[in-house]
């Protein structure tokens, strides 16, 4: 059974993950979409090299290798077999920048808060 994939939308209506994906070269965008489709198909059974849990956090990262670039999309599992894609970026160093994690965590908190008020 497929998992639903939802892309985080800001209160102003922007979808930063979609904007990021649309900025990529077509081959890289296709590779990213392929990995997102695999996530929808396998759900929490999907493991490395496609996804990895961020230690001590509720976030996971989709790992997209599109030579010579490496992309990451942070996401989390939400109720009713749904993953919410929160933030995407080009990874340029071995260590994931704290700033990128904080953006994803803030969006996750914002998403959950807004869901409670719907």
Secondary structure, 3 states (H helix, E strand, C coil): CCCEEEECCCCCCCCHHHHHHHHCCHHHHHHHHHHHHHHHHHHHHCCCCCEEECCCCCCEEEEEEECCEEEEEEEEEECCCEEEEEEEEEECCCCCCHHHHHHHHHHHHHHHHHHHCC
